[in-house]
Amino acid sequence: MSTAAKRPGLLARVVRRPSGAAAIGWLVLLTAATAGASFTAPRGPLEQDLGHVLAGPSGGHLLGTDNLGRDLLSRLLFGGRSTLLAVAESLLVYLVIGTVLGLASGYLGGWVDWLVTRTADLMFALPGIIIVLVVLSVFPGNLHAAMITFGVLGSPGLIRILRSQTLGIREELYVAAAKVAGLTRSQILRRHVLPRMTSMVIVQAALFSAIVVTIQAGLGFLGLGAQPPDPSWGGLVADASQNIDRDPWMLVPAGIPLVITVIALGLLGDAIRDAAIEGWSVSKMAAPPGRTVPAPRSAEDAVAPVEGSIEPDARALLSVRNLSVEIGGIPVVQGVSFDVMAGETLGVVGESGCGKSVTALGVLGLVPGGGRVAGGQVVFDGVDLAGSPAELARVRGSGIAYVSQEPMVALDPTFPVGRQLAEAVRRHSRADRRTTRAAAHRRVIELLTMVNIPDPEAVAGRYPHQLSGGMAQRVAIALALAGDPKLLIADEPTTALDVTVQAEILTLLRGLQAETGMAVLIVTHDWGVVADLCHRSVVMYAGQVVEQADVESMFTLPLHPYTAGLLAANPHLAGGGEPLPTIPGTVPAPRDWPQGCRFAARCSRVTDACAAAPVALTRPVPDRLTRCVHSQQLLVEGTPR
Amino acid sequence: MTPQTILDIQDLTVEFRQGRRTAPFRAVDSVSLTIAAGETVGLVGESGSGKSTIGRAVLGLNPVRSGRIHFEGADITSARPGVRRELSARLQVVFQDPYSSLNPARTIGRTLAEPLLVHRKIGAAETAERVTEMLARVGMPADTANRYPGQFSGGQRQRIAIARALMLSPRLVICDEPVSALDLSIQAQVMNLLADLQSELSLSYLFIAHDLPVVRHLSHRIVVLYRGQVMESGPADDVYADPVHPYTQALLAAVPEPDPRVQRARRADKEAAGATVLSTQPPAATGCAFAHRCPHAIDICHSLRPELLPVPGGEASGGGRTAACHRAADLHPLTVPAHSGITGEEVPCSGNE
């Protein structure tokens, strides 16, 4: 990782992009050639060659001549000076006003914000070009005054953008941390707020420069800029348009530089923005240089043979076999197998990044992030759902229902919850497709009563934002129950809730299960939830099942070091004052999964055998599975808790 | 009782305006607490209890409606920016969200050097040395300094945030839910790190969290908040083993026990005791904040706000226990046997202190 320290500078990163290099090349060439026009231009801008009037390109005149025989290339180069000067003047005014007032308005708030935003709004209402024309009538022919005015008129756009960005960044915790560190207001703005906006400012500046180039040319075209015979780009276009029937070629040298310059400014803005973000953005981390993403391993060598029945269990309500899920071509879940019996609760436990949520969503065929189920069987009620959109659509909601971690996301904020429930009720009452409104409403109230909502009639009329988190989760559960599912998949259903509310929801889930006999597949990281609700539990690590057992045996005698470590790290079980037993390191990312045991790098029992080859799931005792080379040893010396 | 008080909060009240018509929302309501040198005080409560607001008020990030905050003897309730600047060397913070607490556009080295630039005028070489030293102390490799936050996991970022807080050797660190966003195995690593740093550097912590077992593990004393008010406070193990206030009892009973057999027994107990009170009506404007959810509420609970008073018989367990409950005296003796039956096996360490 020492390469990370020596990162090329911003300019080098911009030039490395082809578009950036081309844009910079053109702008540098243009600046140098126009600034040094006295040396670079083949002739003077006013020098007439009356022998070659309105001539095309030739050895004597590379871009031809105009109606007075003046060399077009020379006129372009001399005329470009006023264009570049105009851009510099406008841009400076635009940036200074826009940045200072935008930051001040967003960060300080209060009356400063009020004054700045009102003034900006007022300026938006003014017709810019007319103001510029007024200025030009007061200062005839003074292009500097016009361009500075144009910079002022353009700045409200930048002010608005920077203000809204600042409002967001002001609330970031690192700004609070900087305040606590004792930084002054200007230091915070300079170090923490402004750098986050660099790319935004650069893009806006490039776009604005492009507008200035065209506006300046427009003024020249109208004869309001440089007065003839002095050259300007706009004046060249005007000359060309007057002679369009006699010499159409003249439009080409007059127009093309304008177009290329405008495009170059746009490309430069994009390139600088991308290069500036490249340094710290997360996408950089996803594919660090010099490190190739390993090709997905073939199913044969990656998926260890599961000892035990490969065939789906016919007695099970849900039987998952060798489920593999890929996201972006990288396997994130590999060879996962488990069964859920009717009326049973199965817990899927693990840390983030172990693939437990992806497994749950994979069962429903709803893999996030553009992923897909890459292999395996998901047999629900005797039918394989994997790779069968029609079967999945039939089963979703009515056979298998889903409750997510964030109840507010599951509910549509624009409708009262009663209407959302009624919609689900109608959708699922297949027997009579035209369930009457009254019947649907009765069922909605029934569902809300089932999830112990006090005063269901009133709650049905409320919008999701009017409910507390616990109430919203109850409604989300009611929504899941609308289709009388046989299996409820609950993905961390209580993680976002307070403990007392969590206890109520867990009690509710238990009660509903007793009442309706549905099976529950619950994804959680909380051992307390597993102990409270589950009959059996599956522990996942780095995309694989590492242990599976009934809950009581697992808590008493874990047969995988990861399970044991995870149980021990729970502060609930440790005594106060003494250090918690920890698992060193972190869960490896999918592209860093080793060939052998995936937990080996963090395991205290690691031996050479662990890393040698993929470890298979074994059955050291009846009805228990573990993916550990040392399972026999664990069985013998494991300390019952 | 305590050798030296680092932080002393008296009757702190924080209010937030919510529009012109409605009355301001009182997030913190007359809260008093003290932290001694080298002590960890745990602030527990559910969302909306005002626990983070108290921490932010101490740091000067929230306005204070009334009350006093003293830090090392000096009144910092509404300290001027200059005083805050000077204070920041001794009073620091670790936030909950390790993703938003580090500026993604600055290298870790520059972020860590920042407090030094403000307070000590030292050279670049010495600054780099201090940064490397502090990174090593929180268990991060030296090349961390040249990298960006985007290249680290949540647990690693939280170590970096802790390193930033410790750069100036503070006396008190406000830990605002520092482990809530972390996975179980990472959470244990960070909790151990905080405990180690405390004993090495004799730090004081105000440890804010919603997870009672986590708070109990790290804290010497616990303060339980509900709707901005202190419900109960006392030595961590005592409060955990034998809660006096019905709210603390409800909070403890709600945490599922990570042991199927114990949890089954608790469930059976709870079912025998009858259904829990579901919060339907809003809390009374007067009276106890918890009365509307309390199974033991009587008339006085709805009309008169209970004062935070020493718990009768609390002296027996080492003293320093207070509770704001009208019925503390008549309920507490009753709750002892009922709870010891369950908590007796889960807290084997309560006799250690």
Contacts between the chains, C-beta under 8 A, distances in Angstrom:
chain1	res1	chain2	res2	distance
A	1	B	143	5.6
A	1	B	147	7.3
A	2	B	143	6.4
A	4	B	143	7.4
A	4	B	146	6.0
A	4	B	147	5.5
A	4	B	151	7.6
A	5	B	143	6.8
A	5	B	146	4.1
A	172	B	100	5.2
A	172	B	103	7.8
A	173	B	95	4.5
A	173	B	97	5.8
A	173	B	100	4.5
A	173	B	101	3.9
A	174	B	100	6.7
A	174	B	101	5.4
A	174	B	102	5.7
A	174	B	103	4.5
A	174	B	111	7.7
A	176	B	56	7.9
A	176	B	59	7.7
A	176	B	61	5.6
A	176	B	93	7.5
A	176	B	95	7.1
A	176	B	101	7.9
A	177	B	93	6.5
A	177	B	95	6.8
A	177	B	101	5.7
A	177	B	161	7.6
A	177	B	164	6.8
A	178	B	114	6.8
A	179	B	59	7.8
A	179	B	60	7.6
A	179	B	61	6.6
A	179	B	84	7.8
A	180	B	59	5.3
A	180	B	60	7.9
A	180	B	61	7.5
A	180	B	88	5.6
A	180	B	91	7.4
A	180	B	92	6.4
A	180	B	93	4.9
A	181	B	88	5.5
A	181	B	92	7.9
A	181	B	114	5.7
A	181	B	115	4.5
A	181	B	118	6.0
A	181	B	164	7.6
A	182	B	84	6.7
A	182	B	85	3.9
A	182	B	86	7.4
A	182	B	87	7.6
A	182	B	88	3.6
A	182	B	89	7.3
A	182	B	115	7.0
A	182	B	118	4.5
A	182	B	119	6.5
A	183	B	114	6.9
A	183	B	118	5.9
A	184	B	81	7.2
A	184	B	85	7.4
A	185	B	81	8.0
A	187	B	118	7.7
A	191	B	106	7.5
A	191	B	114	7.3
A	192	B	103	5.5
A	192	B	106	7.7
A	195	B	103	7.8
A	195	B	105	5.0
A	195	B	106	7.2
A	196	B	103	7.6
A	196	B	104	8.0
A	196	B	105	5.6
A	279	B	105	7.7
A	279	B	148	6.8
A	280	B	104	5.3
A	280	B	105	5.2
A	280	B	106	7.8
A	280	B	148	3.9
A	280	B	149	7.5
A	280	B	150	5.7
A	281	B	104	7.7
A	281	B	150	6.2
A	282	B	150	4.4
A	284	B	148	8.0
A	284	B	150	6.9
A	284	B	151	7.8
A	285	B	150	5.1
A	285	B	151	4.8
A	351	B	183	3.9
A	351	B	184	6.4
A	351	B	185	6.3
A	351	B	186	7.7
A	352	B	183	5.6
A	452	B	278	6.9
A	454	B	278	6.0
A	454	B	280	4.5
A	455	B	280	7.1
A	469	B	47	7.8
A	498	B	46	3.8
A	498	B	47	5.7
A	498	B	210	6.8
A	499	B	46	7.0
A	499	B	210	7.1
A	499	B	211	7.7
A	499	B	212	7.5
A	499	B	251	6.3
A	499	B	254	4.3
A	499	B	255	5.5
A	500	B	46	6.6
A	500	B	250	5.8
A	500	B	251	6.4
A	500	B	254	4.4
A	501	B	46	7.9
A	502	B	254	6.6
A	502	B	256	7.8
A	503	B	253	7.3
A	503	B	254	3.8
A	503	B	255	7.9
A	503	B	256	7.2
A	503	B	276	7.8
A	504	B	276	6.9
A	504	B	278	7.3
A	506	B	256	6.8
A	507	B	276	7.8
A	525	B	183	6.6
A	525	B	184	6.2
A	526	B	256	7.4
A	526	B	258	8.0
A	527	B	184	8.0
A	527	B	258	3.7
A	528	B	255	6.3
A	528	B	256	3.2
A	528	B	257	6.3
A	528	B	258	4.8
A	528	B	263	7.3
A	529	B	256	6.0
A	530	B	258	7.5
A	531	B	256	6.1
A	531	B	257	6.2
A	531	B	258	5.2
A	531	B	259	5.7
A	531	B	260	4.5
A	531	B	262	7.8
A	531	B	263	4.5
A	532	B	256	4.2
A	532	B	257	7.8
A	532	B	263	5.0
A	532	B	267	7.2
A	551	B	260	4.9
A	552	B	260	5.0
A	552	B	261	7.0
A	555	B	258	7.3
A	555	B	259	5.8
A	555	B	260	5.7
A	565	B	185	6.4
A	566	B	184	5.7
A	566	B	185	6.2
A	567	B	258	7.2
A	569	B	184	5.2
A	569	B	185	5.1
A	569	B	187	7.2
A	569	B	188	3.8
A	570	B	184	6.4
A	570	B	188	8.0
A	570	B	213	7.6
A	570	B	258	5.5
A	571	B	187	7.7
A	571	B	188	7.1
A	571	B	191	6.7
A	571	B	211	7.9
A	571	B	213	4.7
A	571	B	214	5.0
A	571	B	216	7.5
A	571	B	217	4.2
A	572	B	213	4.1
A	572	B	255	7.3
A	572	B	257	7.3
A	572	B	258	5.3
A	572	B	346	7.9
A	573	B	258	6.3
A	573	B	259	7.9
A	574	B	217	6.2
A	575	B	348	6.5
A	575	B	349	3.2
A	575	B	352	7.0
A	576	B	216	5.9
A	576	B	217	5.6
A	576	B	236	6.3
A	576	B	237	5.7
A	576	B	349	5.5
A	576	B	352	7.3
A	577	B	349	7.0
A	577	B	352	6.4
A	577	B	353	7.7
A	578	B	349	7.8
A	579	B	192	4.7
A	579	B	195	6.5
A	579	B	196	7.7
A	580	B	188	4.1
A	580	B	191	5.8
A	580	B	192	5.6
A	580	B	217	7.1
A	581	B	188	7.1
A	582	B	185	6.4
A	582	B	188	4.4
A	582	B	189	4.8
A	582	B	192	6.1
A	583	B	185	4.1
A	583	B	188	7.7
A	583	B	189	8.0
A	584	B	189	7.5
A	586	B	153	5.3
A	586	B	155	6.2
A	586	B	156	7.6
A	586	B	185	8.0
A	586	B	186	6.6
A	587	B	183	7.6
A	641	B	259	8.0
